[in-house]
Amino acid sequence: MTTLTNDTFIRTLLRQPVDRTPVWMMRQAGRYLPEYRHIREQAGSFMALCTNPELACEVTLQPLRRFAFDAAILFSDILTIPDAMGLGLYFTEGEGPKFKHPLQTAADIEKLPQPDPAVELRYVIDTVSLIRKNLQGSVPLIGFSGSPWTLATYMVEGGSSKNFQKVKGLMYGQPQLMHLLLDKLARAVADYLNAQIMAGAQAVMLFDTWGGLLTTEDYSDFSLRYAKQVRALLKTDYQGQRIPCILFTKGGGQWLENMADAGYDALGLDWQTDIRQARHRVGDKVALQGNLDPVALYASPEVIGEKVKSILHHYGTGSGHVFNLGHGILPDINPEHVKAMVDAVHQYSPDYHHPLA
Amino acid sequence: MTTLTNDTFIRTLLRQPVDRTPVWMMRQAGRYLPEYRHIREQAGSFMALCTNPELACEVTLQPLRRFAFDAAILFSDILTIPDAMGLGLYFTEGEGPKFKHPLQTAADIEKLPQPDPAVELRYVIDTVSLIRKNLQGSVPLIGFSGSPWTLATYMVEGGSSKNFQKVKGLMYGQPQLMHLLLDKLARAVADYLNAQIMAGAQAVMLFDTWGGLLTTEDYSDFSLRYAKQVRALLKTDYQGQRIPCILFTKGGGQWLENMADAGYDALGLDWQTDIRQARHRVGDKVALQGNLDPVALYASPEVIGEKVKSILHHYGTGSGHVFNLGHGILPDINPEHVKAMVDAVHQYSPDYHHPLA
């Protein structure tokens, strides 16, 4: 049973028959849209926008007015949890996210509180409710969080990093302390995603932006292990609906077999991975989401159409493919080129789906 | 026949029996050494150091005086060829390499000259001769170049890039022009490496720093294809000696099977790839070089020893493994930690080699 007008995205994640390939786009609510930039300016700062449910809801809905996307995704940041733990998230122009109080000592980690999503992350939960209400069942709403490992990198480094020297230093030098931090984060992420689900998120996605910077062994021990813990703690059903769950590790193409065993319904693919080979490797364990190179959206609409066609062709026949970029859309892409991508998915994908029974 | 006192590196690349695993380090002549910083300051600029054979020879030899490395590598930059083609290479503090005259039009590409290594790259060839002479047959000398694709990224972008928008734009929008550029570069790279071989380089390595940013298909068509062309044009023997050739694509772990068919004797591995799985995947086609995470050298000497042991163990028994980092050493590593790595390779690796017949 579903109350969605368009449930193609959910059905695809569950590998149920559909009549075409669904499409959405990482960072679809974002700077490439002039209407987003307008609201962002109005809000004053990125965090002011994130923490204002009305404005965050508005920017979530903006791309759906322009493009026939098959899902909405909560407008928020991956670093809301560390902020709720007291690290003080802020953004500086051109330098990405930073924390006022990065984790520097064992005591910092030991005393980290478990945030109550209904309190410290109330603004996100309210935003989810508001978006869900406004969507009126048109398309499903995706909730999300950064993965424990990815959150830990920012919390220890104090922001973005080139070499991840501090967080890897902690991992190599004091692995037990690192595990303590990741366990705390896994529980906080699960609480947070469950709260999003109860507020209306119909699918959730875990963004492991920096798992790909680890060795194969460390990815398994310090990133995937905690993605599994999150998954085990998540609601798999809510109010009679299955809540599909997507795991995306940027740069994780070498580890798809292991990721496919982590309990997720689908894996996100970056653009480097060939989706045909990926499908062959994961078999019928998971659906796949991706994976057009975000830079391909600078190309002409004709070239974009060809690239879309190629990815659809490489995935092949049958359900289980959600079309997306391999990473977030870049801020200076022409919205007409997004339209070219969406149109191409609509035009070419029905050929790859058998008629519904 | 070889005139080398220590030919462990060469024998390993050719998968001939050795009594221990050889070790060297990408960027082993570099800023982590105080004696390098001294010479670099004396030279005035990075390019002044590269173009001065006496000084470039001196910094090449410095790490060999401190550590029991099994190979020397020419001190130079990967971007000497575009500079020799007239693009005007320069370095700005903290921003990496830049070109005064990046490629902007079809005409820029069409009129690119083929440099004569004996003329425009004379300073490199002289450096190779001088290093070879000074090594006195102690260990082999590695020559190198950037790969055609990697050179093209810098030449089109005008320097380092985050998203490679311009070069991918050229690739997507005008693929024939991109192929023209890559063909010119492949021939120039082969000429350059052959000149290094004739001047004394006893092995060569192709650095494909940015191949890993491509899709699987584009990697094959625009990077690996030209690495193959380079290989086909290279001298495989010189003065009765086999000249082994190493291909390193950072981020190329998903494509090892294809790389193993490109005609190279060995593949460089970044740290994300598990060397055990890599060996299994490439079988007996190539030797492997790598792959300690450069960030692991910040850890304690004890932890470094454990990581070295683990990589040796994962590669397993027999010849075909050159120990190295998975990328260049970082500039603020303590040289004592490099010693810990080299000592661990010496201590633990003999167990993995059968006695010589």
Interface residues (C-beta under 8 A of the other chain):
Chain A: N163 F164 Q165 K168 G169 Y172 G173 G212 L213 L214 T215 T216 E217 Y219 G251 G253 Q254 W271 Q272 T273 D274 Q277 D293 P294 V295 A296 Y298 A299 S300 V303 K307 S310 L330
Chain B: N163 F164 Q165 K168 G169 Y172 G173 G212 L213 L214 T215 T216 E217 Y219 G251 G253 Q254 W271 Q272 T273 D274 Q277 D293 P294 V295 A296 Y298 A299 S300 V303 K307 S310 L330
